[in-house]
Amino acid sequence: MNLYQKQLSSEAEKRRSAVELIKIISDLWYEKSIELVLFRNPLFDKSVSEILNLHLYAAHFHNKPFSIDTSVAIANVILTIHLPPAKLDLGKLSYEYRLEEEHYEDVRHFVLEKLKGAKTTKNLQPKDVVLYGFGRIGRLLARELLFKTGKGAQMRLRAIVTRDKNDALSLEKRASLLRYDSIHGDFQGTVIADPSNNALIINGTTVYMIYANAPEEVDYSSYGIENALLIDNTGAFTTKEALSRHLVAKGIHKVLLTAPGKGVPNIVYGVNQHQFNPEKFDIFSAASCTTNAITPILKVIEDTLGVVSGHLETIHAYTNDQNLVDNMHRKYRRGRAATLNMVITETGAGTAVAKAIPALEGKLTSNAIRVPVPNGSLVVLNLEVATPTTLETLNDIMKKYALEGELVEQIKYSFNHELVSSDIIGTAAPAIYDSKASIVSRDGKRVVLYIWYDNEYGYSHQVIRLAKYIAKVRRFTYY
């Protein structure tokens, strides 16, 4: 057999293994509510090529070969043992098995030992969810909630509230907006408008479309919704007093705001959620997309090198708040055509970080530039650090935190020399560290970090993570 034939044969074997892995991933999700990821990259509903490319990424991450056959072997064991609903990193398990294989009789004994902590996990009580608002973030939240419903062991989207009435025509329009998205592509599911019940049938489940002029006027219990978490993504209610109006409505138990809030806990999941017990608070804020991008990175730098001072400049995609053509706007510069101009504007992210990391109070300044792209943003962090460092040390620090610890869901480490904004669209991590762009001054006291983020998709996943924490439906995880 010549080299070319050997290569063809090897690739065919890898693809067959990928097909087998896809089947196991699906069976685990639908039969056991167990989600497999590969170094935090989702594996569910991925193609053969995507599965193989993720294994190549893993190999690059560790500078060692990463066998899909090992992934299949471990996944097969997980399929045959009893586990509660869980989210398991197949990449971490495969990597550890390669390092520790000699200490175990076989792969089954390895998996049983690593996942033994799952035995202490309490049974989850599913939580009803209501989306108040159905704009950019609302529709992405709906997609994720319904795409990941599985057996319904965690969160169940029951209703969507709009401030416009829903007749047959508007219902179909809302269904179409959920099906098709110019940035994120088609929804990988089914959406049917049901005017007779004033609902959308999404992936076979009924989601009621409720019209309301005011938060307190809805009786959610009349729809069979009880003890629900309401996620307000309208941006119309941002104070504790305004958000408290949701709690007056029958059927609502907790409220989560998808914007910075006043008088309520502002949380960047992964950084400061444990400071706020869901049993003691009823209203929460998920802060802003930019705050969620920079806070995990700043926490790493503060914990390892120390932040003396710094400035952050966010280069942000234009938003619906701006004008498509020049027109009146209540804020300076935002009235100019969004798709034709770079627009300097303000951001509160520099001060908002201190709510999650008090040690940074007064140490950061910030500003923003809106640019003519519809999605995909970048923060440039220019920091003076207390402990001098080198570029190699800085990258090693970020790689470590992206691989292990409490921020693995928040930080994605990029090796890509050619990374541009369109590449990061659809990334679930709120912060993508660009290792090839980082700069360290000659004396090691000043560092410049480039942090990419999908200001819609990455932020929506942070909202979902926080929602699961508030709803107490966080599964057993192994990262």
PyMOL commands that set and color helices and strands:
alter all, ss='L'
color gray80, all
select helices_A, chain A and resi 3-32+48-62+68-80+90-103+107-114+116-120+136-147+168-179+195-197+215-217+220-223+240-248+273-275+289-304+349-356+358-360+391-403+421-424+457-471
alter helices_A, ss='H'
color red, helices_A
select strands_A, chain A and resi 34-38+41-42+86-89+127-132+155-162+191-194+199-202+205-211+228-232+252-257+283-285+307-317+343-345+364-371+377-385+411-414+431-434+439-440+446-453+476-478
alter strands_A, ss='S'
color yellow, strands_A
deselect
rebuild
show_as cartoon
